[in-house]
Amino acid sequence: LHVHPIHWFTGGILCRLTMKTTSFLWWALLCVPSLSTDAFSPRHGLAFHRQSSARKVSVTTTVEVPTAPIAGMKPGTSGLRKKVEVWQGVDGENKYYVENFVQSLLDTAKANNNGKMLDTIIVAGDGRYYNNEAIQIICRVLAGNGVKNIWIPKGGIMSTPAVSAAIRTRNGGSAQGGIVLTASHNPGGPGEDFGIKYNEAFGQPAGEEFTDALYERSLEIESFNTVEGCDDINLNANVGTTYSLTDISTVFIIDPFEEYVKTLKSCFDFEALKKFVQRPDFRMLFDGMHGAGGPFARRVLIEELGLPESSLMRCDPKPDFGKCHPDPNLTYAADLVKKMGLKPDGSADESVDLSTVPTLGAANDGDGDRNLIAGAGCFVTPSDSLALICDNWDAIPHFVKAGGPKGVARSMPSSAALDVVAEARGIPFFSTPTGWKFFGNLMSSKELFGKTDYTPFLCGEESFGTGSDHIREKDGLWAVLAWMSILMKANVDGEPFVGVKDIVSKHWAKYGRHFYCRYDYEGVDSDDANSVMDLIRNEFINGDGATPGNDSGIKLVDAEEFSYTDPVDGSVATNQGLILGFVYPNGDAARVVFRLSGTGSAGATIRMYLEKFEKDASKHDDSAPNALKSLADRALSLVQMEKLTGRDAPTVIT
């Protein structure tokens, strides 16, 4: 170990502490009866900590620990995700997995900051298994690298959108980054997933340039800096408590809710919403899926808006998410779906009296950034939800104050429902690769690059993500409040209640319906998954595209691989999804997108996105999986899914 000396003032005498002087200092302190160890409490001392009544004195030392590169630290679309045992370093090869990754992250951030270490960083997680232990390790590495201010939310839990809000607004936006411990919608617990992602100074997820540099750094790392000899931080200490880890690095326990709630209040009329939700014909049910979003839902929906506690389900965070899969879709939010009078495929359950179910249903994922929206007997797809929010922007004060959105965007695999609204409304529109970081440049076009100002901005992606420029992340609770605002504007006291189904049906009648659903094949062998993608490239994109006939009459007419040139910074993203274009016998166009997900921790997830436009209102009430079944069968046959992967059915249809 390479030990760095630490200087202390003790009773007016400057001591230079090294490992060799530690035992002498212990003896000297204990032999001076007039010296109180109260001076070394967390609020007063630097590296000395009092442990309850024992008044034990401990000494911290900054050390440089030799290490070696660990393979596979390539972040995906939103951070690095692995099985939790990898992060825990249960085998020798991964002993310093967290330390290596965080040191590589800090080295990259320092290089991007003109060679100066960052002053202020937030560290927070979604509460999953290993959250608290990892926070302790990360704080020691941050302190070892000289980060001056380390902000931790009380309890260690903070939703991803709340972290973004705190980076942007706490203490005037003085935080320069945030380390978020989450694997998002992936399961947690022993044998399940853990992850770390990094958000930069404007609260946005780190871009590809940063994550590529981080990965390169991880391949050459030789040591990491940390602090030894300090007690664990009490994550449940009162807000305002401070812990000094070294003479320059201090941990601050912060309020997890304050900046986020203020940010939401700047977007919505809380007083009007509070009055609206008191209507006897309005009832709501919110499913927190035992993730980080639950406490934030309670803070906003119950404490701010006055809804009853019965409006919440599974809003207590658990390390294993109550053994559920915290992904807010029709499959994993099955209890909520059933309570909303819906069948597993999202269609209305005719056996249920819809007057007895909640008016509005919603769910969050593990870290609170995704959302599911449903009305009584009506599931709203993420693509439709985004289009409806765009078309009803005049119900949302954040947009009204600026005369409407100045830009809207969707991820390429999402349906074109947003496109037709943006065109009709005359709003600049963008289609980006999947990954919220691609929206970040558009939202910060003026803020970061001095170019066109697209704010206020609305954006969303196919995997249940919706958000605006109020932060630089998708925001599940923001989407819920947007829908509450839309319902509030659609209803006038004394008139029959206009529900979610009424609003959605009216929208389809005006613009047509984009039938849309997604097939997920999870945990596929990586080589098998790549074989599917290679077949599509070789046979249909680069080949002659010849296909055998079939009974459905659905014809493949074109194929392409999506690439994206960022209109703000000119960067190019390639290999962002394979698109197959089809035509039905009656001439209706359809498309199928294949993409390998970057959010898994083991194997590969093949996502197949299906879309078909339908103008005929008499067909709008069909369930999406049923309406798209023949298209799915045609596409799966062409790409030989079962033959190449051994899978005869998807893991999830949503």
C-alpha positions in Angstrom: 0.0 0.0 0.0 1.2 3.5 -0.8 0.2 5.6 2.2 -0.4 9.4 1.8 0.3 11.4 5.0 -2.6 13.3 6.5 -2.1 16.4 8.6 -4.1 17.1 11.8 -4.2 19.9 14.4 -4.5 18.3 17.8 -4.6 20.6 20.8 -2.8 23.2 18.8 0.0 20.9 17.8 0.4 19.9 14.1 0.7 16.2 13.8 1.8 14.4 10.6 0.1 11.1 10.5 1.4 8.0 8.7 0.9 4.3 9.4 4.1 4.4 11.5 2.8 7.1 13.8 -0.7 5.7 14.3 0.0 3.6 17.4 1.9 6.5 19.0 -1.0 8.9 18.4 -3.4 6.5 19.9 -1.3 6.2 23.0 -0.8 9.9 23.2 -4.5 10.7 23.0 -5.5 8.1 25.6 -2.9 9.4 28.0 -4.1 13.1 28.0 -7.1 13.1 30.4 -7.9 16.8 29.6 -8.5 16.1 25.9 -12.1 15.4 25.1 -12.9 13.1 22.1 -16.1 15.2 21.6 -14.0 17.4 19.4 -13.7 14.6 17.0 -17.4 13.9 16.5 -18.7 13.7 12.9 -19.6 17.3 12.9 -16.4 18.6 14.4 -13.6 16.2 13.6 -11.9 15.3 10.4 -10.9 11.7 10.5 -11.8 10.8 14.1 -15.2 9.4 14.8 -17.1 8.8 18.0 -19.0 5.5 18.1 -22.0 5.9 20.5 -21.0 5.8 24.2 -17.8 3.8 23.6 -16.1 7.0 22.4 -13.7 4.8 20.3 -11.2 6.9 18.4 -10.4 5.7 14.8 -7.9 7.1 12.4 -8.4 7.2 8.6 -5.7 6.9 6.1 -5.8 7.6 2.3 -4.2 4.7 0.5 -3.5 3.8 -3.1 -4.3 0.1 -3.6 -2.8 -1.9 -6.5 -5.3 -3.5 -8.8 -5.6 -4.9 -12.3 -8.1 -4.4 -15.1 -11.3 -6.5 -15.0 -12.8 -7.4 -18.3 -16.4 -6.5 -19.3 -16.8 -3.0 -17.8 -18.5 -1.6 -21.0 -21.5 0.5 -20.0 -24.7 -0.1 -22.0 -27.5 2.3 -22.8 -27.8 3.4 -19.2 -24.8 2.3 -17.1 -23.1 -0.9 -16.3 -25.2 -3.8 -15.1 -24.0 -7.2 -13.9 -25.1 -9.9 -11.5 -24.8 -8.6 -8.0 -22.2 -11.2 -7.1 -19.9 -9.7 -9.7 -20.1 -6.4 -8.0 -19.6 -8.0 -4.6 -16.4 -9.5 -5.9 -17.2 -13.0 -4.5 -14.4 -14.5 -6.7 -10.8 -13.4 -6.7 -10.9 -11.9 -10.2 -13.6 -9.4 -9.3 -12.3 -8.5 -5.8 -12.2 -4.8 -6.5 -15.1 -4.6 -9.0 -16.8 -1.5 -7.5 -13.5 0.2 -6.8 -12.2 -0.4 -10.3 -15.3 0.9 -12.0 -15.6 4.0 -9.8 -11.9 4.9 -10.1 -12.2 4.6 -13.8 -15.3 6.8 -13.7 -13.5 9.4 -11.6 -10.4 9.4 -13.8 -12.6 10.0 -16.8 -14.6 12.8 -15.1 -11.3 14.4 -14.0 -9.9 14.3 -17.5 -13.1 15.9 -18.8 -12.8 18.6 -16.1 -9.4 19.9 -17.3 -7.5 17.6 -15.0 -9.2 18.8 -11.9 -11.1 16.4 -9.6 -14.8 17.1 -9.2 -15.8 19.0 -6.1 -19.4 17.8 -5.5 -21.0 14.4 -6.3 -24.3 12.8 -5.3 -24.3 9.1 -4.5 -27.7 7.4 -4.3 -29.4 4.2 -5.3 -32.7 2.5 -5.9 -32.5 0.5 -2.7 -31.8 -2.9 -4.3 -29.7 -5.6 -2.6 -26.1 -4.4 -2.1 -27.1 -0.7 -2.3 -25.9 0.3 1.2 -22.7 -1.6 1.1 -21.8 -0.2 -2.3 -22.5 3.4 -1.1 -19.9 2.9 1.7 -17.3 1.6 -0.8 -18.0 4.4 -3.3 -17.8 7.2 -0.6 -14.4 5.9 0.5 -13.1 5.9 -3.1 -14.5 9.4 -3.7 -12.8 10.6 -0.5 -9.6 8.9 -1.5 -9.6 10.9 -4.7 -10.2 14.2 -3.0 -13.9 14.8 -3.8 -14.8 17.5 -1.3 -18.6 17.2 -1.0 -20.4 13.9 -1.1 -24.2 14.1 -1.0 -26.1 11.1 0.1 -29.9 11.1 0.5 -31.2 10.0 3.9 -31.7 6.2 3.7 -29.5 6.0 0.7 -32.5 5.7 -1.6 -33.4 8.3 -4.3 -35.2 7.8 -7.6 -33.2 8.5 -10.8 -35.3 11.5 -11.7 -34.8 13.0 -8.2 -31.1 12.6 -8.6 -31.2 14.5 -11.9 -33.3 17.3 -10.2 -30.8 17.6 -7.3 -27.8 17.8 -9.6 -29.5 20.6 -11.5 -30.9 22.6 -8.7 -29.5 21.8 -5.2 -27.3 24.6 -3.9 -27.7 26.4 -7.2 -26.7 23.4 -9.3 -23.3 23.0 -7.6 -23.1 19.2 -8.0 -20.9 18.2 -10.9 -22.2 14.7 -11.2 -24.2 11.8 -9.7 -23.4 8.2 -9.2 -26.6 6.2 -9.3 -26.8 2.7 -8.0 -29.5 1.0 -10.1 -30.2 -1.7 -12.6 -33.4 0.1 -13.4 -36.3 -2.3 -14.2 -34.1 -5.5 -13.7 -34.8 -7.8 -10.7 -32.8 -7.3 -7.4 -31.6 -9.6 -4.7 -29.0 -12.4 -4.4 -28.4 -13.9 -7.8 -30.1 -10.9 -9.5 -28.9 -7.6 -10.9 -27.0 -4.6 -9.7 -25.7 -1.6 -11.7 -24.0 1.8 -11.6 -24.7 4.7 -13.9 -23.3 8.2 -14.0 -25.1 11.5 -14.6 -23.1 14.5 -15.6 -23.3 18.2 -14.5 -26.7 19.0 -16.1 -28.2 15.9 -14.6 -28.0 14.0 -17.9 -26.9 10.4 -18.3 -23.2 10.2 -19.4 -22.9 10.2 -23.2 -21.2 7.6 -25.3 -18.0 9.7 -25.5 -17.8 9.5 -21.7 -18.7 5.9 -21.3 -16.3 4.8 -24.1 -13.5 6.7 -22.3 -14.5 5.1 -19.0 -14.3 1.7 -20.6 -10.9 2.3 -22.1 -9.7 3.6 -18.7 -11.0 0.4 -17.0 -8.7 -1.7 -19.3 -5.6 0.1 -18.2 -6.2 0.8 -14.5 -3.4 -0.2 -12.1 -4.6 1.2 -8.8 -7.4 2.9 -7.0 -7.5 5.5 -4.2 -9.6 4.9 -1.1 -9.8 5.7 2.6 -9.1 3.1 5.3 -9.9 3.1 9.0 -13.1 5.1 8.9 -16.5 3.9 10.3 -19.4 3.3 8.0 -21.6 6.2 7.4 -25.0 6.1 9.1 -27.3 6.4 6.0 -30.3 6.9 8.3 -28.8 9.9 10.1 -30.9 13.0 10.2 -30.8 15.4 7.2 -28.0 17.8 7.7 -25.7 15.4 9.4 -22.1 15.5 8.1 -19.3 13.0 8.3 -15.7 14.0 7.6 -13.8 11.2 5.9 -10.6 13.1 5.4 -9.4 16.6 6.0 -11.0 17.7 2.7 -13.8 15.2 2.0 -17.2 15.5 3.8 -20.3 13.5 3.5 -23.6 15.4 3.8 -26.9 13.6 4.5 -29.5 15.4 2.3 -33.3 15.4 1.9 -34.1 13.1 -1.0 -37.3 14.8 -1.9 -36.8 18.6 -1.6 -35.4 19.6 -5.0 -37.5 17.0 -6.9 -40.8 18.2 -5.4 -39.9 21.8 -6.1 -39.2 20.9 -9.7 -42.5 19.1 -10.2 -44.3 22.0 -8.7 -42.7 24.2 -11.3 -44.3 22.0 -14.0 -47.8 21.4 -12.6 -50.6 23.2 -10.8 -50.5 21.3 -7.5 -53.3 23.4 -5.9 -55.7 22.7 -8.8 -54.7 19.0 -8.8 -55.3 18.8 -5.1 -58.8 20.1 -5.6 -59.5 17.8 -8.6 -58.5 14.6 -6.9 -61.1 15.2 -4.2 -63.9 14.6 -6.7 -65.9 11.6 -5.6 -65.7 10.1 -9.2 -61.9 10.2 -9.2 -59.9 7.3 -7.7 -56.3 6.4 -8.3 -54.1 3.4 -7.8 -50.3 3.7 -8.0 -48.0 0.7 -7.9 -44.4 1.5 -6.7 -43.3 -2.1 -7.4 -41.2 -1.9 -4.1 -38.8 0.4 -5.8 -37.3 3.8 -5.2 -40.3 5.6 -6.7 -42.7 4.5 -4.0 -41.6 7.0 -1.3 -41.7 9.8 -3.9 -45.2 8.8 -4.9 -46.3 8.9 -1.2 -44.6 12.3 -0.8 -46.4 13.8 -3.9 -49.7 12.0 -4.2 -50.5 11.6 -0.5 -48.7 14.4 1.3 -48.9 17.1 -1.3 -52.2 16.2 -3.2 -54.1 14.6 -0.4 -55.0 11.3 -1.9 -55.8 8.5 0.6 -53.2 6.0 1.5 -55.3 3.4 -0.2 -54.2 5.0 -3.5 -50.8 3.3 -3.1 -49.7 -0.3 -3.5 -46.2 -1.7 -3.0 -44.7 1.7 -2.3 -42.2 0.4 0.4 -38.8 -0.2 -1.1 -37.3 -3.7 -0.7 -33.9 -5.0 -1.6 -35.4 -7.7 -3.7 -38.5 -5.7 -4.8 -40.6 -8.1 -2.9 -39.3 -10.8 -5.3 -41.1 -9.2 -8.2 -39.6 -8.0 -11.5 -39.9 -4.2 -11.1 -40.7 -3.5 -14.8 -44.0 -1.6 -15.2 -45.6 -3.5 -18.1 -48.6 -5.8 -18.6 -46.7 -8.9 -17.5 -44.9 -7.7 -14.4 -47.5 -5.2 -13.2 -50.1 -7.9 -13.4 -51.8 -7.1 -10.1 -52.3 -3.5 -11.1 -53.5 -4.5 -14.6 -56.1 -6.8 -13.1 -57.3 -4.2 -10.7 -57.8 -1.8 -13.6 -60.2 -4.1 -15.3 -57.8 -5.4 -17.9 -56.8 -8.7 -19.3 -53.1 -9.7 -19.5 -53.0 -8.5 -23.1 -54.2 -5.0 -22.2 -57.8 -5.3 -23.5 -60.8 -4.7 -21.3 -62.1 -7.6 -19.2 -65.8 -7.7 -20.0 -66.5 -9.6 -16.8 -65.5 -6.6 -14.7 -67.8 -3.7 -13.7 -65.6 -0.8 -14.7 -67.5 1.6 -12.4 -65.9 -0.3 -9.5 -62.2 0.1 -10.6 -59.9 3.2 -10.2 -60.2 6.1 -12.6 -56.4 6.2 -13.2 -53.8 3.5 -12.7 -50.0 4.0 -12.8 -46.8 2.2 -12.0 -43.1 2.9 -11.6 -40.1 0.7 -12.1 -37.2 0.0 -9.7 -35.6 3.4 -9.9 -38.7 5.4 -10.6 -38.0 6.7 -14.1 -40.4 4.5 -16.1 -44.2 4.5 -16.0 -47.3 2.5 -16.9 -50.6 4.4 -17.5 -54.0 2.8 -17.5 -57.6 3.9 -17.2 -60.6 1.8 -16.3 -60.5 -1.0 -18.9 -58.0 0.9 -20.9 -54.2 0.3 -21.2 -52.3 3.2 -22.8 -49.2 2.1 -24.7 -46.1 4.2 -24.0 -46.1 5.5 -27.6 -49.8 6.5 -27.4 -49.2 8.1 -24.0 -46.4 10.3 -25.4 -48.6 11.3 -28.4 -51.5 12.1 -26.2 -49.4 14.3 -23.8 -48.1 16.1 -26.9 -51.6 16.7 -28.3 -52.9 17.9 -24.8 -49.9 20.1 -23.9 -52.3 22.9 -23.1 -53.3 21.0 -19.9 -49.7 21.1 -18.6 -48.5 24.5 -17.1 -44.8 23.7 -18.0 -45.7 23.8 -21.7 -48.5 26.5 -21.4 -46.1 29.0 -20.0 -44.0 28.8 -23.2 -46.8 28.5 -25.6 -46.3 24.8 -26.2 -43.4 22.4 -26.7 -40.6 23.7 -28.9 -39.4 20.2 -29.7 -40.5 16.6 -29.3 -38.7 13.3 -29.8 -39.2 9.6 -29.6 -36.8 6.6 -29.8 -36.8 5.0 -33.2 -38.5 1.7 -32.1 -41.4 3.6 -30.6 -44.5 3.9 -32.8 -45.1 6.9 -35.1 -48.1 8.1 -33.1 -46.0 11.1 -31.9 -45.0 11.9 -35.5 -48.5 12.6 -36.8 -49.3 14.8 -33.8 -46.1 16.8 -34.1 -46.8 17.3 -37.8 -50.3 18.4 -37.2 -49.2 20.8 -34.4 -46.2 22.2 -36.3 -43.7 21.1 -33.6 -40.1 20.2 -34.5 -39.8 16.4 -34.3 -36.8 14.0 -33.9 -36.4 10.2 -34.0 -33.3 9.0 -32.0 -31.7 5.7 -31.0 -32.9 4.1 -27.8 -31.3 5.6 -24.7 -32.2 8.8 -22.8 -28.8 10.2 -23.4 -29.7 10.9 -27.0 -32.5 13.2 -25.8 -30.1 15.0 -23.6 -28.3 16.9 -26.4 -31.6 18.1 -27.9 -32.9 19.3 -24.5 -29.5 21.0 -23.8 -29.0 22.3 -27.3 -28.8 25.9 -26.1 -27.7 25.2 -22.6 -24.6 23.2 -23.6 -23.9 24.1 -27.2 -25.3 27.5 -27.7 -27.6 26.3 -30.5 -31.3 26.1 -31.1 -33.4 26.1 -28.0 -35.9 23.2 -28.1 -37.2 23.8 -24.6 -39.8 23.1 -23.3 -39.2 19.7 -24.7 -41.2 16.5 -24.6 -39.7 13.0 -25.3 -40.3 9.3 -24.7 -39.2 5.8 -25.6 -40.9 2.5 -26.2 -39.8 0.9 -22.9 -42.3 2.9 -20.8 -40.2 6.1 -20.5 -41.6 9.6 -20.7 -40.2 13.0 -19.7 -39.5 16.6 -20.3 -36.7 19.1 -20.0 -37.5 19.8 -16.3 -34.7 17.3 -15.7 -32.5 15.3 -17.9 -33.9 11.8 -17.2 -37.2 10.1 -18.0 -39.6 10.6 -15.1 -42.4 8.2 -14.1 -44.1 10.5 -11.6 -44.0 13.4 -14.1 -45.9 11.3 -16.6 -48.5 10.4 -13.9 -49.0 14.1 -13.1 -49.3 14.9 -16.8 -52.1 12.4 -17.1 -53.8 13.7 -14.0 -53.6 17.2 -15.5 -55.1 16.0 -18.8 -58.0 14.4 -16.9 -58.5 17.5 -14.9 -58.7 19.7 -18.0 -61.1 17.2 -19.7 -63.5 17.3 -16.8 -65.8 20.1 -15.6 -67.6 19.9 -12.3 -71.2 18.8 -12.8 -70.6 17.0 -16.1 -70.2 13.2 -16.6 -66.7 12.2 -15.9 -64.4 11.9 -18.9 -62.1 9.0 -18.3 -58.8 7.8 -19.8 -60.7 5.6 -22.3 -62.7 8.5 -23.6 -59.6 10.6 -24.1 -57.8 7.8 -25.9 -60.7 6.9 -28.2 -61.2 10.5 -29.2 -57.5 10.8 -30.0 -57.6 7.6 -32.2 -60.7 8.9 -34.0 -58.8 12.1 -34.9 -55.4 10.7 -35.8 -55.9 6.9 -36.3 -54.5 4.2 -34.1 -50.9 2.9 -34.3 -51.3 -0.7 -33.1 -48.1 -1.4 -31.3 -46.5 -4.0 -29.0 -43.2 -5.5 -28.1 -42.0 -9.1 -27.8 -39.0 -9.6 -25.4 -36.9 -12.7 -25.6 -34.8 -12.5 -22.4 -31.6 -14.3 -21.4 -30.9 -15.6 -24.9 -27.4 -17.0 -25.5 -25.4 -14.0 -26.9 -24.1 -16.0 -29.9 -27.6 -17.1 -30.7 -29.0 -13.6 -30.5 -26.2 -12.3 -32.7 -27.0 -15.0 -35.2 -30.6 -13.6 -35.5 -29.3 -10.1 -36.1 -26.7 -11.4 -38.6 -29.3 -13.3 -40.6 -31.4 -10.1 -40.9 -28.4 -8.1 -42.1 -27.1 -10.7 -44.5 -30.5 -11.8 -46.0 -32.6 -8.7 -46.0 -30.5 -5.6 -45.6 -27.4 -6.5 -47.5 -28.9 -9.5 -49.5 -31.5 -9.6 -52.3 -34.4 -9.6 -49.8 -36.1 -12.5 -51.5 -38.7 -14.2 -49.2 -41.0 -17.1 -49.6 -44.7 -16.6 -49.9 -47.1 -17.2 -47.0 -50.8 -17.5 -46.3 -51.0 -14.1 -44.6 -50.1 -12.2 -47.7 -48.0 -9.9 -45.7 -45.0 -8.9 -47.9 -41.5 -7.7 -46.9 -40.9 -4.6 -49.0 -37.7 -3.0 -47.5 -35.1 -3.4 -44.8 -32.5 -1.0 -43.3 -30.2 -0.6 -40.3 -30.9 2.6 -38.3 -28.1 5.1 -37.8 -28.4 8.6 -36.3 -26.5 11.8 -36.8 -27.0 14.0 -33.8 -28.3 17.4 -35.1 -26.7 19.2 -32.2 -23.1 17.9 -31.9 -22.8 16.0 -35.2 -21.9 12.7 -33.5 -22.9 9.5 -35.3 -24.5 6.4 -33.7 -24.6 3.3 -35.9 -26.1 -0.2 -35.5 -29.1 1.2 -33.6 -31.7 -1.3 -34.8 -32.8 -3.4 -37.8 -36.0 -2.3 -39.5 -38.2 -4.5 -41.7 -40.9 -2.8 -43.7 -44.1 -4.8 -44.6 -47.3 -4.3 -46.6 -50.6 -6.0 -45.9 -52.7 -7.3 -48.8 -55.0 -4.3 -48.5 -52.0 -1.9 -48.9 -51.7 -1.0 -45.2 -48.1 -0.4 -44.2 -46.4 -2.0 -41.1 -43.0 -2.4 -39.7 -41.0 -4.7 -37.4 -37.9 -3.5 -35.5 -35.3 -5.9 -34.1 -32.8 -4.7 -31.5 -30.5 -6.2 -28.8 -31.2 -4.5 -25.5 -28.3 -3.0 -23.6 -30.0 -3.2 -20.2 -29.5 -6.8 -19.3 -26.8 -8.2 -17.0 -26.4 -11.7 -18.5 -26.9 -13.2 -21.9 -28.9 -11.0 -24.4 -32.4 -9.7 -24.7 -33.9 -9.7 -28.3 -36.6 -7.1 -28.6 -39.0 -7.2 -31.5 -41.2 -4.2 -31.9 -44.4 -4.4 -34.0 -46.4 -1.6 -35.5 -49.4 -1.2 -37.8 -51.4 1.9 -38.6 -55.2 1.6 -38.6 -57.5 4.5 -39.6 -60.8 2.5 -39.4 -62.3 3.5 -36.0 -64.4 0.3 -36.0 -61.2 -1.7 -35.5 -59.6 0.5 -32.8 -60.9 -1.5 -29.8 -59.0 -4.7 -30.8 -56.1 -5.6 -28.5 -52.7 -4.8 -29.9 -51.2 -8.3 -29.5 -54.2 -9.7 -31.4 -54.2 -7.1 -34.1 -50.4 -7.7 -34.7 -50.4 -11.5 -34.3 -50.1 -12.2 -38.1 -47.4 -9.6 -38.5 -45.4 -11.2 -35.6 -45.8 -14.7 -37.0 -44.6 -13.5 -40.4 -41.5 -11.7 -39.0 -40.5 -14.5 -36.6 -40.7 -17.0 -39.5 -38.4 -14.8 -41.7 -35.7 -14.4 -39.0 -35.9 -18.1 -37.9 -36.3 -17.1 -34.3 -37.1 -20.6 -33.0 -34.5 -22.3 -35.1 -31.7 -20.0 -34.1 -32.5 -19.4 -30.4 -34.6 -22.4 -29.4 -37.3 -20.1 -28.2 -40.8 -20.9 -29.4 -42.4 -18.0 -27.5 -41.3 -14.6 -26.1 -40.6 -14.1 -22.4 -42.9 -11.0 -22.3 -45.4 -9.5 -24.7 -46.3 -5.9 -23.8 
